[in-house]
Amino acid sequence: MGFACGFVGLPNVGKSTLFNALCRGGAAAANFPFCTIDPNTGIVEVPDKRLDTLAEMEKSAKVVPATLKFIDIAGLVKGASQGEGLGNQFLGHIRNVDAVAHVVRCFENSDIVHVSGKVDPAEDLELILTELMLADIDHLNNRLEKAGKQLRTADGDLKFEFELASEMVKTLEEGNIPHPDTSDPKVKKALANLQLLTLMPAFVCANCDEESFKSFGKDERSKKLLECAEKHGFEVVPVCAKFEEELGDLSPEDAKTFLEDLGVEESGLERVIRTGYRLLDYITFFTAGPTESRAWTIVRGMTAPEGAGKIHTDMQRGFIRMEVISYDDLVEHGSWNAAKNAGKLRIEGKEYVMQDGDSVFVRFSV
């Protein structure tokens, strides 16, 4: 499994429709708030042309792409942090995903009632973030109250966490999302304990119809959204559910032509996946052969034994060495054996840090 991406947004912004378009799920989509109550889940294959090339090169009988999980979470409303709408249930579902797609509505449709009475994606984003900030303030204050009673006898880690939490409450109360230095191991450890919603990897998914997709970045509404997202440090990915549905029915060649006609290089699904991978610092390595070619998702910085463990836990436990050829070298020489004969095969030990595009064979003994 790659990563779990949760769709978060106000009611009636098209989350479920977009969910269905991207993963062809069976989520209910209707014109009333809280149509989605329990999260809907869909599994999507991660497109990767490199895997297709390796499988063709090795004449693989089976091709297994990496996958990711999309989760359609119930709509958020003003006051959710205080229990309005689905309140704590909604906020709890967000904590169970790896990355968040803040879905905002960019399309006009008089038949679909917007809860705010108007279509303003920048305002929608601010409302979502305000509720998440309020929830984090409440969460941190509760933590500070409990920690404060233990400070006299607390160890250094708890005191550091208390100080960090106090700083972040001030930032949040000023209406800003904190940006702590996560390169500091102590900060990273403290943040893992605090579990803040506003610090989860996130991006903005602009839900468009055909007209708003083609004018995105040019009209005032989308420009305002882009400015708002940049202020908070979010990337914006415009997606049109109708286009995604049409792409799903086309051959690869026709899909390429369709995208060219739209003036984009990737489908909305591919842009969402790429953005999520970048936010989570994920990379892909491959195993390839006549029996099967498969893509594996790992976090950048993982060592060879950790990568081997993604294939099977026995491989990590009994790791001996890893044979590695880069994707580029494989393509250049046409096969594993040809690349090996050209001196491109590397024998890596336990300290080796996996690289994106590595094609590997693991030697192990248990």
N, C-alpha and C positions, 0 to 999 in steps of 0.2 A: 504494500500500500504506500502511496506517495504521501499526500497530506490531506487533512480534512479542512475544507474551506466552508465556513458558515456564511450564508446570505442573511444580512441584517438590514432592516430598514423599516420605514413607516408602513402601515397597512395600505393596500391598494396602490403600491408603486410598481407592481408587476414582478415581485420576487418569485412567486410560484410559476408564473408563465415563463420567466427567464430560466428558472431551474429546469423546467420541462424541456425547453429548447436546447439547453446545453447538455443535458444528460438523458433526455427522452424518458424522464421519470413519469410517475402517475400522480403527481401532486395536484390536489384540488386547486383551482384558480377561479375566484368569483368576486363579484363587486360588493363585498362587505368586509368590514374589519374582522380580523382573527379567523379568516377562512382556514388558515393554517394554525393549528393549536399544538399538536405534537410534531416535532421536527420530521420532515421528509428527507430521506437519504437516497442518494444515487451514486453509483460507481461509474467512473468515466476512464476510458483508456487515454493515456498520455501520448499524443502524437510525437513521434521521433523518427525522422527520416533516416537517421544513422542506423537504427535498429533494422529498418527495412533493407538498407544496403547490406548490412552484415548477414542478414538472413538469406538474401539472394546470393551473396558471395559464397556462403557455406552450404547453400541448398538445404536449408533447415526444414525438417518435416513439420516443425511447430514454431510459432512466433508468439512470444508472451511480452506485451508491452507493460510498462509501469502503469499503475492506476492511481487515481485520487478519488476522494470522497467529497461530494457536494452535499451540504446540509441546509435545507430550507427552513429557517427559524421563524417562528411566529412574529407578526408585526409588532414593532415597538411604538408606544404612544407617549405623549408628554405626561410626565409623572410616573413613568415606569420604575424609576429608582425609589419611589415611595409606595410602590405596590399597585399603581394604576395599570389597567389592562391585564396582562399576564404577569406583570411585575417580576418578582424574584424567580419565578419559573423561567421566564424569558432570559433573564440575566444569567441564570445557572446554565442554560443551554449554550450560551456564548463561551463560557469557560471550558467547554468540552471540545473546542475546535482548535486547530493549529494556527489558522489565519482567518481574518474576517474580511468579507467583501461588503462594504457599506453601499447598499443599493439605493440609488436616488432616481427619481422619475424625471425624465426630460421630455416626455411626449404629452401632447394634448389629446384628450378624448373626453368629450362631454358625457359619454355613457359610463365612464369609470370615475367615480367621485373621489377626489383627493380629500383626505381628512382635514387638511388645512384650508380647503376651499380654493386653492390656487396651486399652479405648478411652479415651484421655485426650488430647484435641486440644491442650490447653495444653502437656502434656509432649512431644507430637510436635513442636510448634512450637519449643520450647526445644532439642530434639535437632537439628532442622534448622539452627537458628541457630548452635548450638555447632559443628557441623561446618563451616559456612561461616566462622565466626570463626577456627577452627583453621587452615583453608586459607588465610585472609588473613594470619594471623600468620606462617605458613611462607613465604608469598609475599613479605611485607614484609621479613622477616629476610634472605631471599635477596637482595632488592634493596638492603637496607642494607649487606650484606657487600660487594657489588660496588661500591656507591657510595662506601663508606668508603675504598676503595683509591684513589679518584680525587679525594677531597676537596681535597687540597692544590692541585691545578690546576683544580678545578671552577669553573664560572661560578656566578653568583648563583642561577640557577634550580635547578641541581642541589643546591646547599646548602640551599635552601628546601625542596625535595622531601625531602631527607634528614631535616631537622628535623621536617617534617610526618609523615613515615612513622614516625619514632621516637615521636612523641606518640601516634599511632594504635595502634602496637603495645602501648603501655602500657594504653590504653583497652580494647583487645581482650583482653589478658591478664587484665584485671579482670572479664571477662565482659560487657562493655558494647559496644554498637555505637557507633562514633564518629559525631559529628554536626558535621563541620567547616563553617565559614562559606563556603558555595558562592557567596555574593554577591561574594566577593573574587576577581577574575580570576586572581590568582596561585594561589590555592587550587584554583580550578576547573581550571586548566591542569595542576597537579600531580596532581590526582585522576584526570584523564583518562589520564595516563601510568601511574598505579599500578593501575588497573583492579581495584578491590576488589569482591568478591562481595557483601559486607555493605552496600555503599553503592549497590547497584543499586536503582532504583525497584521497590518491592515492596508487596504487600498479601497478606492471608490469605484464602483461599477455603475456607470451612467446608463440607465435603461432607456433606450431610444426606440422610436419608430423609424420608418424609412427616411422621412423628411429630416427629423432631428439628428439622425446618424450622419447624413450627408452634409449637414450644415454645422456639425459639431466643431467647436473651436473658432467658429466664425460669427455665430449669433451671440447676442448679449447674454442670454441665459446661460449658455455653456461657458462663455468667457468668465462670467461671475463664479460659476462652479469651479473652474480651473484655478482661479485666484484663491478661493476659499480653501480648496484642497491643498494648494501649495503652502498656504499659511500654516496649515497643520502638519505638513510634511507627508501628504498622501499623493500617490500616483493615481491618475484617473484612466480607467479603461472603458471606452464607450462600446456598448454591445447592443445589437438589434436582434431581438428574439426571432422575428420573422426571417431575417437573413440566416440565422443559425439553423432554423428548421429547414430552410431550403437547401442549405449546404449539406445537411445530413442525408439528403436524398440524391445527391449528385455523385458521379464518379470523380476520382481524384483529378482527372484532366479537366472536367467541366467545372469542378470546384475552383481550380486555379484560375480559370477564365472568369468565373463569377467574381472572385475577389479582385482580379485585375480591373474589371469593369467598375467595381466600387472604389478603386484607388487605394486598396490596402493589401498588405502582403500576407497577413495572417487572419484566420477566423477569430471571432470573439473568444471562443473556447481556448484557442492556442495562446491568445494574449493574456487571458485570465491565468492559465497554467504557468506561463512564463513569468508573470508578475509574482505569483505565489511562490514559485521556486526561488526567485531572486530574494524575496522578502525573508524566506526561511533559510536561505543560503544552502539550498539543496543542489546536488549534482547527480549525474547518472553514470553508472558503469555497466558493462555488458559481459555476459557469458554467451559464447556463440559456437555452434558446431552443427553437424549434420542432423542430430536428434532434435536440438532446440536452440533457438536464439532468444535471449531474455534481457530486458532492461531492469536495472535495480536502482532504487533511489536511496541516497544516503546524505547525511549532513556533511558539508565541506569540512575537511580537517580530520575525518575519520581515518584510522590506520588500517593497514591491510587485514589484520585479524578481525577488526570490527566490521569491515566490509564483507569479509568472508562469512561472518556471523549472520549477515542478512540473507545469505544463501541457505545456510543451515547452521544451527548452533554447534554441531559437532565440528564444523570446519574452523570455528573460532577456538573451540576448546583444544583441538588437536592440531592447530595451525603449525605448518613447517615452513612453507614459503609460498610466494605467489608469483606465477609467471605472467608478465604483463606486456602487452603491445598496445600502443596508442591507436585510436581509431584512424587518425590521419595516416599512420604508417601502414595499417592494414589496407586501407583504400588505395594507397600509392602502389603497394606490391601485389594486391589482388587476392591474397589468402594468408592464413595464419602461417603455414609452412613457408611460403615465399618470403614473408616478412621476417620469419625466424632465420631463414638462410641468408637474408640480407643483413643480419646482425641487429635487427630491431627488437628482438625479444630481450626483456630485462628480467632478472631474477631478484625479487624484492623480499626483504625480511619483515620482521614484526614492527619495525620503526617506520616503514614506508607509509606515506600519507597519500591516500587515493586521490586521483585526478579525474576531472570530468572527461568522459570518453574513453577511459581505460577499458580494454578488453582483457579478461583475466582467466587464468586456470589456477585453481587452488590445490596445493599439495598439503595433505593433512593425514594424521594418524590418530585413532582413538582406540 
